Amino acid sequence: MTTDTEEPTLTIDELAARAGTTVRTVRFYSTKGLLPPPVIGARRVGHYGQEHLSRLALIEELQQQGMTLAAIERYVAQLPPELTAHDLAIHRAVVASWAPEGTETLDRRELERRAGRALGEEDVERLVAMGVVGLDGDAYRVDSGLLRLGVRLLDVPISQEAILASRNVLIEHSRAAAHALSQVLRGEVSQRAAQDVKSLSAHMQPLVVQALLTTFQRSLREELREWLKESPEDRDG
């Protein structure tokens, strides 16, 4: 077992088993540069951690979206090198959101099984506020691509009001960015056939999403650094 802050402890066999793949596949991805090298321990045994698991999960999601190995290599090569396992989980959630049918209807038992933990009423309310879960009578409409990330956010000390406000901000600005980008691309595709437009959109979407996500993460880090530089008097004033 390992977390973002713990030393890697998984052998290559354990990593492959946890990721649901084979040792041969792990080694192949390593030779392609899709996985960082392991930490070499005693007896020259390589040890892997959460970052490797998160990268394997991201690669699997990209494959499920129909990306070729060459396209996956380009995608991974463009990821910022400082990304943590949590950052990679966010990228995977965004990639999963490209799927046309990411919503399932589950009962409470299956929802908790997918979440990997028991969920109280307050937990469900917070997941609803995040837009991860929707109520459908006695059942729950679940965005399967975002569920695991939403469950991890349940342990973040933030109020439901702040979650709702944050979600509204993100929706508002995401729509504005999507509209502005569509205006930029409109002139490029105005004379093309509908099929060409759909093809261009399919190729552009993952690149645009990755650019938006990376830019947002960097901007948020800069905002946090500026915030933390302020003195308590500045914040109170």
Backbone hydrogen bonds in HBPLUS format (Angstrom, degrees):
<---DONOR---> <-ACCEPTOR-->    atom                        ^
c    i                          cat <-CA-CA->   ^        H-A-AA   ^      H-
h    n   atom  resd res      DA  || num        DHA   H-A  angle D-A-AA Bond
n    s   type  num  typ     dist DA aas  dist angle  dist       angle   num
A0006-GLU N   A0003-THR O   3.28 MM   3  5.24 154.4  2.35 101.5 108.9     1
A0010-LEU N   A0048-TYR O   2.91 MM  38  4.83 161.8  1.95 154.4 148.4     2
A0048-TYR N   A0010-LEU O   2.65 MM  38  4.83 158.6  1.70 140.0 147.9     3
A0015-LEU N   A0011-THR O   2.84 MM   4  6.07 158.5  1.88 155.3 161.9     4
A0016-ALA N   A0012-ILE O   2.99 MM   4  6.12 164.6  2.02 144.6 148.4     5
A0017-ALA N   A0013-ASP O   3.03 MM   4  6.23 157.3  2.08 144.6 150.9     6
A0018-ARG N   A0014-GLU O   2.90 MM   4  6.08 164.0  1.92 151.2 155.4     7
A0019-ALA N   A0015-LEU O   2.93 MM   4  6.09 151.1  2.01 149.6 157.8     8
A0020-GLY N   A0016-ALA O   2.96 MM   4  5.96 115.2  2.39 136.0 151.0     9
A0021-THR N   A0016-ALA O   2.90 MM   5  5.01 163.7  1.93 150.2 151.3    10
A0020-GLY N   A0017-ALA O   3.23 MM   3  5.11 147.7  2.34  95.7 105.2    11
A0026-VAL N   A0022-THR O   3.08 MM   4  6.44 159.2  2.12 150.3 155.5    12
A0027-ARG N   A0023-VAL O   2.98 MM   4  6.23 162.6  2.01 153.3 157.4    13
A0028-PHE N   A0024-ARG O   2.93 MM   4  6.13 151.4  2.01 142.8 151.3    14
A0029-TYR N   A0025-THR O   2.90 MM   4  6.16 164.5  1.92 157.0 159.8    15
A0030-SER N   A0026-VAL O   2.99 MM   4  6.20 149.3  2.09 143.0 152.0    16
A0031-THR N   A0027-ARG O   3.01 MM   4  6.30 153.2  2.08 147.8 153.8    17
A0032-LYS N   A0028-PHE O   3.17 MM   4  6.46 136.3  2.37 141.0 152.8    18
A0032-LYS N   A0029-TYR O   3.16 MM   3  5.05 129.1  2.43  91.7 105.4    19
A0034-LEU N   A0029-TYR O   2.95 MM   5  5.23 151.7  2.03 161.6 154.8    20
A0033-GLY N   A0030-SER O   3.06 MM   3  5.12 157.7  2.11 103.1 109.9    21
A0039-VAL N   A0047-HIS O   2.96 MM   8  5.08 159.0  2.00 152.7 148.3    22
A0047-HIS N   A0039-VAL O   2.75 MM   8  5.08 148.4  1.85 136.0 146.8    23
A0041-GLY N   A0045-VAL O   2.84 MM   4  5.33 175.8  1.84 149.8 151.2    24
A0044-ARG N   A0041-GLY O   3.21 MM   3  5.52 129.0  2.48 136.9 132.2    25
A0045-VAL N   A0042-ALA O   3.21 MM   3  6.06 158.2  2.26 122.3 125.6    26
A0052-HIS N   A0049-GLY O   3.14 MM   3  5.58 125.1  2.45 106.4 118.5    27
A0053-LEU N   A0049-GLY O   3.29 MM   4  6.70 157.1  2.34 146.9 153.4    28
A0054-SER N   A0050-GLN O   2.83 MM   4  6.08 161.2  1.87 154.7 159.8    29
A0055-ARG N   A0051-GLU O   2.92 MM   4  6.10 153.1  1.99 145.3 152.6    30
A0056-LEU N   A0052-HIS O   2.97 MM   4  6.18 157.8  2.02 148.4 154.2    31
A0057-ALA N   A0053-LEU O   2.97 MM   4  6.22 154.1  2.04 147.3 154.5    32
A0058-LEU N   A0054-SER O   2.95 MM   4  6.17 151.9  2.03 143.2 150.9    33
A0059-ILE N   A0055-ARG O   2.89 MM   4  6.13 161.3  1.93 151.4 156.0    34
A0060-GLU N   A0056-LEU O   2.98 MM   4  6.18 159.0  2.02 145.6 151.2    35
A0061-GLU N   A0057-ALA O   3.01 MM   4  6.24 154.8  2.07 143.9 150.6    36
A0062-LEU N   A0058-LEU O   2.93 MM   4  6.20 157.9  1.98 152.3 158.2    37
A0063-GLN N   A0059-ILE O   2.95 MM   4  6.22 153.5  2.02 149.0 156.3    38
A0064-GLN N   A0060-GLU O   2.97 MM   4  6.25 152.7  2.05 146.4 153.9    39
A0065-GLN N   A0061-GLU O   3.10 MM   4  6.39 132.2  2.34 139.3 151.7    40
A0065-GLN N   A0062-LEU O   3.17 MM   3  5.12 132.7  2.41  92.4 105.2    41
A0067-MET N   A0062-LEU O   3.21 MM   5  5.78 161.5  2.24 155.5 150.7    42
A0066-GLY N   A0063-GLN O   2.88 MM   3  5.16 157.7  1.93 110.1 115.4    43
A0072-ILE N   A0068-THR O   2.89 MM   4  6.20 153.5  1.96 150.4 158.4    44
A0073-GLU N   A0069-LEU O   2.86 MM   4  6.13 155.7  1.92 149.8 156.4    45
A0074-ARG N   A0070-ALA O   3.07 MM   4  6.37 156.0  2.13 144.3 150.0    46
A0075-TYR N   A0071-ALA O   2.92 MM   4  6.15 158.5  1.96 146.6 153.0    47
A0076-VAL N   A0072-ILE O   2.87 MM   4  6.07 173.1  1.87 159.7 160.2    48
A0077-ALA N   A0073-GLU O   2.92 MM   4  5.98 155.0  1.99 145.0 152.6    49
A0078-GLN N   A0074-ARG O   3.21 MM   4  6.36 134.6  2.43 140.3 150.0    50
A0078-GLN N   A0075-TYR O   3.17 MM   3  5.40 137.9  2.36 100.8 112.0    51
A0079-LEU N   A0076-VAL O   3.11 MM   3  5.30 158.5  2.15 106.6 113.3    52
A0083-LEU N   A0080-PRO O   3.32 MM   3  5.93 163.8  2.35 123.2 123.3    53
A0088-LEU N   A0084-THR O   2.97 MM   4  6.30 156.3  2.03 150.6 157.0    54
A0089-ALA N   A0085-ALA O   2.97 MM   4  6.23 144.0  2.10 140.4 150.3    55
A0090-ILE N   A0086-HIS O   3.08 MM   4  6.45 145.6  2.20 144.7 153.5    56
A0090-ILE N   A0087-ASP O   3.12 MM   3  5.12 120.6  2.49  93.2 107.7    57
A0091-HIS N   A0087-ASP O   3.02 MM   4  6.42 155.1  2.08 147.5 154.2    58
A0092-ARG N   A0088-LEU O   2.90 MM   4  6.19 155.5  1.96 147.0 153.8    59
A0093-ALA N   A0089-ALA O   2.96 MM   4  6.21 153.2  2.04 142.4 149.6    60
A0094-VAL N   A0090-ILE O   2.97 MM   4  6.27 153.1  2.04 149.7 156.8    61
A0095-VAL N   A0091-HIS O   2.87 MM   4  6.15 159.9  1.91 152.0 157.7    62
A0096-ALA N   A0092-ARG O   2.83 MM   4  6.05 158.8  1.87 151.0 156.8    63
A0097-SER N   A0093-ALA O   3.13 MM   4  6.33 133.2  2.36 133.6 145.2    64
A0097-SER N   A0094-VAL O   3.05 MM   3  5.07 129.3  2.31  94.7 108.6    65
A0098-TRP N   A0095-VAL O   3.00 MM   3  5.56 162.1  2.03 114.2 120.1    66
A0099-ALA N   A0096-ALA O   3.14 MM   3  5.75 151.8  2.22 113.0 120.0    67
A0144-SER N   A0102-GLY O   2.87 MM  42  5.75 142.4  2.02 172.1 175.1    68
A0104-GLU N   A0142-VAL O   2.87 MM  38  5.20 155.6  1.93 142.9 149.1    69
A0142-VAL N   A0104-GLU O   2.64 MM  38  5.20 167.7  1.66 160.8 164.4    70
A0106-LEU N   A0140-TYR O   2.81 MM  34  5.25 161.9  1.84 151.4 153.6    71
A0140-TYR N   A0106-LEU O   2.84 MM  34  5.25 151.3  1.92 152.6 161.8    72
A0111-LEU N   A0107-ASP O   2.92 MM   4  6.12 155.2  1.98 153.6 161.7    73
A0112-GLU N   A0108-ARG O   3.01 MM   4  6.23 161.8  2.04 151.3 154.6    74
A0113-ARG N   A0109-ARG O   2.97 MM   4  6.22 146.7  2.08 141.3 151.4    75
A0114-ARG N   A0110-GLU O   2.90 MM   4  6.11 161.4  1.93 151.0 155.0    76
A0115-ALA N   A0111-LEU O   2.91 MM   4  6.11 148.5  2.01 143.0 152.8    77
A0116-GLY N   A0112-GLU O   2.91 MM   4  5.99 128.8  2.18 135.9 148.0    78
A0117-ARG N   A0112-GLU O   3.30 MM   5  5.61 140.1  2.47 150.0 155.8    79
A0116-GLY N   A0113-ARG O   3.23 MM   3  5.11 134.2  2.45  91.6 103.9    80
A0124-VAL N   A0120-GLY O   3.07 MM   4  6.44 159.4  2.12 153.3 157.9    81
A0125-GLU N   A0121-GLU O   2.95 MM   4  6.21 157.5  2.00 147.2 153.6    82
A0126-ARG N   A0122-GLU O   2.98 MM   4  6.23 151.8  2.07 145.1 152.1    83
A0127-LEU N   A0123-ASP O   2.97 MM   4  6.30 153.2  2.04 148.7 156.4    84
A0128-VAL N   A0124-VAL O   2.88 MM   4  6.14 150.3  1.97 149.6 158.0    85
A0129-ALA N   A0125-GLU O   2.93 MM   4  6.17 153.9  2.00 142.6 150.0    86
A0130-MET N   A0126-ARG O   2.98 MM   4  6.26 139.7  2.15 140.8 151.3    87
A0132-VAL N   A0127-LEU O   3.02 MM   5  5.36 142.3  2.16 169.3 164.1    88
A0133-VAL N   A0127-LEU O   3.30 MM   6  5.48 156.8  2.36 113.6 113.9    89
A0131-GLY N   A0128-VAL O   2.97 MM   3  5.09 145.4  2.10 101.2 112.1    90
A0143-ASP N   A0132-VAL O   2.91 MM  11  5.33 169.2  1.92 165.0 165.9    91
A0134-GLY N   A0141-ARG O   2.70 MM   7  4.77 147.7  1.80 141.4 150.9    92
A0141-ARG N   A0134-GLY O   2.69 MM   7  4.77 160.0  1.73 145.7 150.4    93
A0136-ASP N   A0139-ALA O   3.00 MM   3  5.04 162.3  2.04 140.6 134.8    94
A0139-ALA N   A0136-ASP O   3.05 MM   3  5.04 157.4  2.10 122.1 121.6    95
A0146-LEU N   A0143-ASP O   2.99 MM   3  5.59 144.2  2.13 115.9 125.3    96
A0147-LEU N   A0143-ASP O   3.07 MM   4  6.08 125.5  2.37 149.7 164.5    97
A0150-GLY N   A0146-LEU O   2.85 MM   4  6.01 162.1  1.88 159.5 165.5    98
A0151-VAL N   A0147-LEU O   2.88 MM   4  6.14 155.0  1.94 156.2 162.9    99
A0152-ARG N   A0148-ARG O   3.13 MM   4  6.37 152.3  2.21 142.1 148.9   100
A0153-LEU N   A0149-LEU O   3.08 MM   4  6.40 143.4  2.21 144.2 154.4   101
A0153-LEU N   A0150-GLY O   3.11 MM   3  5.05 121.7  2.46  91.7 106.5   102
A0154-LEU N   A0151-VAL O   3.12 MM   3  5.21 149.7  2.21  99.7 108.9   103
A0156-VAL N   A0153-LEU O   3.04 MM   3  5.16 162.1  2.08 106.9 112.4   104
A0158-ILE N   A0156-VAL O   2.81 MM   2  5.83 121.4  2.15 119.0 102.1   105
A0163-ILE N   A0159-SER O   3.07 MM   4  6.42 149.5  2.16 143.6 152.4   106
A0164-LEU N   A0160-GLN O   2.96 MM   4  6.25 162.6  1.99 152.5 155.7   107
A0165-ALA N   A0161-GLU O   2.94 MM   4  6.17 162.5  1.97 149.1 154.2   108
A0166-SER N   A0162-ALA O   2.85 MM   4  5.95 158.0  1.89 145.7 152.1   109
A0167-ARG N   A0163-ILE O   2.88 MM   4  6.08 159.8  1.92 150.6 156.2   110
A0168-ASN N   A0164-LEU O   2.98 MM   4  6.22 158.6  2.03 149.0 154.4   111
A0169-VAL N   A0165-ALA O   3.03 MM   4  6.28 155.3  2.09 146.6 153.1   112
A0170-LEU N   A0166-SER O   2.95 MM   4  6.22 164.1  1.98 153.8 157.7   113
A0171-ILE N   A0167-ARG O   2.90 MM   4  6.12 163.6  1.93 153.5 157.9   114
A0172-GLU N   A0168-ASN O   2.96 MM   4  6.05 166.7  1.98 147.8 151.9   115
A0173-HIS N   A0169-VAL O   3.02 MM   4  6.19 172.2  2.02 155.2 157.1   116
A0174-SER N   A0170-LEU O   2.84 MM   4  5.79 148.6  1.93 143.9 153.4   117
A0175-ARG N   A0171-ILE O   2.99 MM   4  6.09 161.4  2.02 149.1 153.4   118
A0176-ALA N   A0172-GLU O   3.12 MM   4  6.36 153.1  2.19 140.1 147.9   119
A0177-ALA N   A0173-HIS O   2.90 MM   4  6.08 155.8  1.96 142.9 149.1   120
A0178-ALA N   A0174-SER O   2.85 MM   4  6.06 159.5  1.89 149.2 155.2   121
A0179-HIS N   A0175-ARG O   2.92 MM   4  6.09 156.8  1.97 146.9 152.9   122
A0180-ALA N   A0176-ALA O   2.97 MM   4  6.18 163.1  2.00 147.9 152.5   123
A0181-LEU N   A0177-ALA O   2.90 MM   4  6.08 161.9  1.93 151.8 156.7   124
A0182-SER N   A0178-ALA O   2.95 MM   4  6.08 153.3  2.02 142.8 150.4   125
A0183-GLN N   A0179-HIS O   3.06 MM   4  6.34 146.5  2.18 145.5 154.0   126
A0184-VAL N   A0180-ALA O   3.13 MM   4  6.47 148.6  2.23 142.9 151.2   127
A0185-LEU N   A0181-LEU O   2.98 MM   4  6.27 158.4  2.03 153.1 158.1   128
A0186-ARG N   A0182-SER O   2.87 MM   4  5.79 129.1  2.13 137.4 150.5   129
A0188-GLU N   A0185-LEU O   2.91 MM   3  5.17 129.3  2.18 103.8 118.3   130
A0189-VAL N   A0185-LEU O   3.29 MM   4  6.61 138.4  2.47 152.5 163.4   131
A0190-SER N   A0186-ARG O   3.03 MM   4  5.82 115.5  2.47 146.6 160.5   132
A0192-ARG N   A0189-VAL O   3.08 MM   3  5.19 164.7  2.10 110.9 115.4   133
A0196-ASP N   A0193-ALA O   3.02 MM   3  5.28 120.9  2.38 102.9 117.5   134
A0197-VAL N   A0193-ALA O   3.06 MM   4  6.44 151.4  2.15 151.7 160.4   135
A0198-LYS N   A0194-ALA O   3.00 MM   4  6.32 157.9  2.05 150.7 156.1   136
A0199-SER N   A0195-GLN O   2.98 MM   4  6.18 154.5  2.05 144.2 151.2   137
A0200-LEU N   A0196-ASP O   2.92 MM   4  6.12 160.5  1.96 148.1 153.0   138
A0201-SER N   A0197-VAL O   2.94 MM   4  6.14 158.5  1.99 148.2 154.4   139
A0202-ALA N   A0198-LYS O   2.96 MM   4  6.17 154.9  2.03 145.2 151.7   140
A0203-HIS N   A0199-SER O   3.09 MM   4  6.37 150.6  2.18 146.3 153.6   141
A0204-MET N   A0200-LEU O   2.87 MM   4  6.00 150.8  1.96 148.8 157.7   142
A0205-GLN N   A0201-SER O   2.92 MM   4  5.84 155.3  1.99 150.5 155.1   143
A0208-VAL N   A0204-MET O   2.84 MM   4  6.01 164.1  1.87 166.9 172.4   144
A0209-VAL N   A0205-GLN O   2.88 MM   4  6.01 167.3  1.90 158.7 162.4   145
A0210-GLN N   A0206-PRO O   2.98 MM   4  6.04 160.3  2.02 140.9 146.5   146
A0211-ALA N   A0207-LEU O   2.98 MM   4  6.15 158.3  2.02 144.2 150.5   147
A0212-LEU N   A0208-VAL O   2.86 MM   4  6.09 162.1  1.90 154.0 158.7   148
A0213-LEU N   A0209-VAL O   2.89 MM   4  6.05 165.3  1.92 152.1 156.5   149
A0214-THR N   A0210-GLN O   2.91 MM   4  6.02 168.7  1.92 152.7 155.9   150
A0215-THR N   A0211-ALA O   2.94 MM   4  5.98 164.1  1.96 147.2 152.4   151
A0216-PHE N   A0212-LEU O   2.86 MM   4  5.97 157.0  1.92 146.5 153.4   152
A0217-GLN N   A0213-LEU O   2.94 MM   4  6.16 163.4  1.97 151.1 155.2   153
A0218-ARG N   A0214-THR O   3.06 MM   4  6.29 163.6  2.09 151.5 155.4   154
A0219-SER N   A0215-THR O   2.89 MM   4  6.04 160.1  1.93 148.7 154.9   155
A0220-LEU N   A0216-PHE O   2.81 MM   4  5.97 159.0  1.85 154.0 159.6   156
A0221-ARG N   A0217-GLN O   3.05 MM   4  6.26 156.3  2.11 144.2 150.3   157
A0222-GLU N   A0218-ARG O   3.04 MM   4  6.32 154.8  2.11 146.4 153.1   158
A0223-GLU N   A0219-SER O   2.92 MM   4  6.22 156.1  1.98 149.5 156.1   159
A0224-LEU N   A0220-LEU O   2.92 MM   4  6.15 159.0  1.96 150.9 156.4   160
A0225-ARG N   A0221-ARG O   2.92 MM   4  6.16 154.0  1.99 146.0 153.3   161
A0226-GLU N   A0222-GLU O   3.01 MM   4  6.27 159.2  2.05 149.0 154.0   162
A0227-TRP N   A0223-GLU O   2.89 MM   4  6.10 155.8  1.95 147.4 154.8   163
A0228-LEU N   A0224-LEU O   2.90 MM   4  6.07 162.7  1.93 151.2 155.0   164
A0229-LYS N   A0225-ARG O   3.10 MM   4  6.26 130.4  2.36 136.8 149.3   165
A0229-LYS N   A0226-GLU O   3.22 MM   3  5.12 133.5  2.45  92.0 104.6   166
A0230-GLU N   A0227-TRP O   3.14 MM   3  5.50 142.4  2.29 104.3 114.2   167
A0234-ASP N   A0231-SER O   3.01 MM   3  5.18 119.9  2.39 101.3 115.8   168
A0235-ARG N   A0231-SER O   3.12 MM   4  6.50 158.0  2.17 154.4 160.2   169
A0236-ASP N   A0232-PRO O   2.92 MM   4  6.07 152.1  2.00 144.2 152.1   170
A0237-GLY N   A0233-GLU O   2.84 MM   4  5.88 139.3  2.01 139.9 150.9   171
